[in-house]
Every structure is written in C-alpha cells, then in structure tokens.
Amino acid sequence: MMLESVMGIAYALWVLPTEPSREPPPITEPPIHPLQDVWLRPRRVFRELASQPIGRMDYLLGAVQGMVGWLELSRVTNAGATGSVAEIFVKALIIGSIAGVASLFLFAEIYTRLGHSLGGTSVRSQVFHVIAYGGVPTAVSFGIWVMTALLAGEAAFVQVQRPDVEDFVALLLHAQFIANLLLMLWSVVLQVMGFSETQGLATRKAFGLWVLGKLIGLLAALILVVVLEILLPSP
C-alpha cells in the first residue's frame, strides 16, 4: 500500500506541467474616450454612457451646440449688417448657451416619450447622452465659426454678400458652409445610431424617431414664438 502511494505521487509530479501556461490572456477592450470615440464608434460610446448619470460634459456640449445655433441664426438674420462680431459672440455666449442646455432637456423629454411609444427601452439620461455626445461634430463647428469670424469679420454673419466682397472671403465662407454642413450631417448619423442603440430600435426606425422629434420640437418653438408675439407685441 505504501509503495502504491509513493508511485502515485511520483507519477503526479511527472505529469504536472513544469512551465507556466502559455495561453494568451483574455483580450480586454481599451478604455473608451467618449469625445474621441463617438466619431467612429458611437454604439460602444453610448453603451458605456448608458449607466452614467448626466454630467457636466453633457451640459457643456449642449451649451456649445446652442452657441453654434445662435451663430447660424445670426447669419440667416444678417446680424453682421447691424452688429459687430464681438456683440454677436457675446449674445451667443449668453443666449445661445442657455438655449442649448434648455433644448437638451426639451428634446430628451420628447425623444424619451416617443421612444417608449415606439417600443424603446431607454431612460431620459441615456437619451440626454445621445443628444449631447451625438452633437459633438456640431460643437466642433464652433471652432470653425471662430476662425471664420476672425478672418472675414462681420461678413461671416451676412447671408447675401456684397458684390465687392473679396474673393478670399467668398471662398472662405463657401468652405465654412460645406464643412459645417458635413459636421451637421455627421451629428445626425451619430444621434440616429445612438437612438438605435439605447432605444433598441432598428436604424430605419431610429431615423424616423429622430425626424419626428425634430418636427415636434420645431412646432413647439413656433408656438412659443407666436405666444411671445401675442404677449409682447412689438411697438
């Protein structure tokens, strides 16, 4: 019996591996950087953000997007013909940023309710992240606005340019328009993919959700303008 035990121990020591395992370690994905990765990996970014509460970066992105919206409105209304570049940017900083954050809350509520009616499963904080981080390309266009205003001056906020405008300024404004348009379209793509990921909807259905939400938001803005016109008539 003693001999059998000794032989069993010797056999176990012989068959046991003497070198550490060479199996590769499990592959772990690198940490996510939302502001960078949202451009090309939006679904993973929104999955990572799904469990996080609304933070300061969401508000900051919303404020910058609101400032971009104010600058675009300033061009459409030819604000450069009556005001300086400094005045336009100060109004964008004050009014545009507040409007941008307010629009985040408005559209987060709209898209959350619409998503649930279409079978979506996301909560308001997740939709908030999609609108804020999906608008990163739009926020980046603020830098383009700054550079254009520095080079072109008040002409950057005039819809129809004078016939004697410099060729460089005209070319610059055309380039800015194309760049801003591409960034805006990419923001739409990111937000649609974000709604598809967080709401659990097909991409086509998520795009319909995005369009319907924008139409409802536009209708709400028009109603607000009409009410203000009635309550505060212009002299």
Contacts in CASP RR format, 6 or more apart in sequence:
PFRMAT RR
TARGET T0000
AUTHOR 0000-0000-0000
METHOD contacts of the structure
MODEL  1
MMLESVMGIAYALWVLPTEPSREPPPITEPPIHPLQDVWLRPRRVFRELA
SQPIGRMDYLLGAVQGMVGWLELSRVTNAGATGSVAEIFVKALIIGSIAG
VASLFLFAEIYTRLGHSLGGTSVRSQVFHVIAYGGVPTAVSFGIWVMTAL
LAGEAAFVQVQRPDVEDFVALLLHAQFIANLLLMLWSVVLQVMGFSETQG
LATRKAFGLWVLGKLIGLLAALILVVVLEILLPSP
29 44 0 8 1.000
32 41 0 8 1.000
32 44 0 8 1.000
32 45 0 8 1.000
32 48 0 8 1.000
34 45 0 8 1.000
34 48 0 8 1.000
34 49 0 8 1.000
34 57 0 8 1.000
34 133 0 8 1.000
35 57 0 8 1.000
35 133 0 8 1.000
35 136 0 8 1.000
37 44 0 8 1.000
37 45 0 8 1.000
38 45 0 8 1.000
38 133 0 8 1.000
38 134 0 8 1.000
38 136 0 8 1.000
38 190 0 8 1.000
39 136 0 8 1.000
39 137 0 8 1.000
39 186 0 8 1.000
39 190 0 8 1.000
42 133 0 8 1.000
42 134 0 8 1.000
42 190 0 8 1.000
42 193 0 8 1.000
42 194 0 8 1.000
42 197 0 8 1.000
43 193 0 8 1.000
43 194 0 8 1.000
43 196 0 8 1.000
43 197 0 8 1.000
45 133 0 8 1.000
46 126 0 8 1.000
46 129 0 8 1.000
46 130 0 8 1.000
46 133 0 8 1.000
46 193 0 8 1.000
46 194 0 8 1.000
46 197 0 8 1.000
46 198 0 8 1.000
47 197 0 8 1.000
49 126 0 8 1.000
49 129 0 8 1.000
49 133 0 8 1.000
50 122 0 8 1.000
50 126 0 8 1.000
50 129 0 8 1.000
50 198 0 8 1.000
52 125 0 8 1.000
52 129 0 8 1.000
53 125 0 8 1.000
54 125 0 8 1.000
54 128 0 8 1.000
54 129 0 8 1.000
57 132 0 8 1.000
58 104 0 8 1.000
58 128 0 8 1.000
58 129 0 8 1.000
58 132 0 8 1.000
58 133 0 8 1.000
59 101 0 8 1.000
59 104 0 8 1.000
59 132 0 8 1.000
61 132 0 8 1.000
61 133 0 8 1.000
61 135 0 8 1.000
61 136 0 8 1.000
61 139 0 8 1.000
62 97 0 8 1.000
62 100 0 8 1.000
62 101 0 8 1.000
62 103 0 8 1.000
62 104 0 8 1.000
62 131 0 8 1.000
62 132 0 8 1.000
62 135 0 8 1.000
62 139 0 8 1.000
63 96 0 8 1.000
63 97 0 8 1.000
63 98 0 8 1.000
63 100 0 8 1.000
63 101 0 8 1.000
64 97 0 8 1.000
64 139 0 8 1.000
64 142 0 8 1.000
65 100 0 8 1.000
65 103 0 8 1.000
65 132 0 8 1.000
65 135 0 8 1.000
65 138 0 8 1.000
65 139 0 8 1.000
66 92 0 8 1.000
66 96 0 8 1.000
66 97 0 8 1.000
66 99 0 8 1.000
66 100 0 8 1.000
66 101 0 8 1.000
66 103 0 8 1.000
67 92 0 8 1.000
67 93 0 8 1.000
67 96 0 8 1.000
67 97 0 8 1.000
67 100 0 8 1.000
67 142 0 8 1.000
68 138 0 8 1.000
68 139 0 8 1.000
68 141 0 8 1.000
68 142 0 8 1.000
68 145 0 8 1.000
69 92 0 8 1.000
69 96 0 8 1.000
69 100 0 8 1.000
70 91 0 8 1.000
70 92 0 8 1.000
70 95 0 8 1.000
70 96 0 8 1.000
70 99 0 8 1.000
71 88 0 8 1.000
71 89 0 8 1.000
71 92 0 8 1.000
71 142 0 8 1.000
71 145 0 8 1.000
71 157 0 8 1.000
72 180 0 8 1.000
73 79 0 8 1.000
74 80 0 8 1.000
74 88 0 8 1.000
74 91 0 8 1.000
74 92 0 8 1.000
74 157 0 8 1.000
75 156 0 8 1.000
75 157 0 8 1.000
75 158 0 8 1.000
75 159 0 8 1.000
76 159 0 8 1.000
77 159 0 8 1.000
78 157 0 8 1.000
78 158 0 8 1.000
78 159 0 8 1.000
78 160 0 8 1.000
79 88 0 8 1.000
79 157 0 8 1.000
80 88 0 8 1.000
80 154 0 8 1.000
80 155 0 8 1.000
80 156 0 8 1.000
80 157 0 8 1.000
80 158 0 8 1.000
81 154 0 8 1.000
81 158 0 8 1.000
83 154 0 8 1.000
84 154 0 8 1.000
85 149 0 8 1.000
85 153 0 8 1.000
85 154 0 8 1.000
85 156 0 8 1.000
85 157 0 8 1.000
88 149 0 8 1.000
88 157 0 8 1.000
89 149 0 8 1.000
104 128 0 8 1.000
104 131 0 8 1.000
104 132 0 8 1.000
105 128 0 8 1.000
106 217 0 8 1.000
106 220 0 8 1.000
107 127 0 8 1.000
107 131 0 8 1.000
107 213 0 8 1.000
107 217 0 8 1.000
108 124 0 8 1.000
108 127 0 8 1.000
108 128 0 8 1.000
108 131 0 8 1.000
109 124 0 8 1.000
110 213 0 8 1.000
110 216 0 8 1.000
110 217 0 8 1.000
111 127 0 8 1.000
111 130 0 8 1.000
111 131 0 8 1.000
111 195 0 8 1.000
111 209 0 8 1.000
111 210 0 8 1.000
111 213 0 8 1.000
112 122 0 8 1.000
112 123 0 8 1.000
112 124 0 8 1.000
112 127 0 8 1.000
114 209 0 8 1.000
114 212 0 8 1.000
114 213 0 8 1.000
114 216 0 8 1.000
115 122 0 8 1.000
115 195 0 8 1.000
115 199 0 8 1.000
115 201 0 8 1.000
115 209 0 8 1.000
118 199 0 8 1.000
118 201 0 8 1.000
118 205 0 8 1.000
118 209 0 8 1.000
119 199 0 8 1.000
119 201 0 8 1.000
120 199 0 8 1.000
120 200 0 8 1.000
120 201 0 8 1.000
121 198 0 8 1.000
121 199 0 8 1.000
121 200 0 8 1.000
122 195 0 8 1.000
122 198 0 8 1.000
122 199 0 8 1.000
122 200 0 8 1.000
126 198 0 8 1.000
127 195 0 8 1.000
127 198 0 8 1.000
129 198 0 8 1.000
130 191 0 8 1.000
130 194 0 8 1.000
130 195 0 8 1.000
130 198 0 8 1.000
131 191 0 8 1.000
133 190 0 8 1.000
134 187 0 8 1.000
134 190 0 8 1.000
134 191 0 8 1.000
134 194 0 8 1.000
135 187 0 8 1.000
135 190 0 8 1.000
135 191 0 8 1.000
136 187 0 8 1.000
136 190 0 8 1.000
137 183 0 8 1.000
137 184 0 8 1.000
137 186 0 8 1.000
137 187 0 8 1.000
137 190 0 8 1.000
138 183 0 8 1.000
138 184 0 8 1.000
138 187 0 8 1.000
140 183 0 8 1.000
141 179 0 8 1.000
141 180 0 8 1.000
141 183 0 8 1.000
141 184 0 8 1.000
144 176 0 8 1.000
144 179 0 8 1.000
144 180 0 8 1.000
144 183 0 8 1.000
145 156 0 8 1.000
145 176 0 8 1.000
145 180 0 8 1.000
148 156 0 8 1.000
148 172 0 8 1.000
148 173 0 8 1.000
148 176 0 8 1.000
149 156 0 8 1.000
149 157 0 8 1.000
151 169 0 8 1.000
151 172 0 8 1.000
152 169 0 8 1.000
152 172 0 8 1.000
152 173 0 8 1.000
155 161 0 8 1.000
155 165 0 8 1.000
155 169 0 8 1.000
155 173 0 8 1.000
156 173 0 8 1.000
156 176 0 8 1.000
161 169 0 8 1.000
161 170 0 8 1.000
161 173 0 8 1.000
188 210 0 8 1.000
191 210 0 8 1.000
192 203 0 8 1.000
192 206 0 8 1.000
192 207 0 8 1.000
192 210 0 8 1.000
193 203 0 8 1.000
193 206 0 8 1.000
194 206 0 8 1.000
195 201 0 8 1.000
195 206 0 8 1.000
195 209 0 8 1.000
195 210 0 8 1.000
196 202 0 8 1.000
196 203 0 8 1.000
196 205 0 8 1.000
196 206 0 8 1.000
199 206 0 8 1.000
199 209 0 8 1.000
201 209 0 8 1.000
END
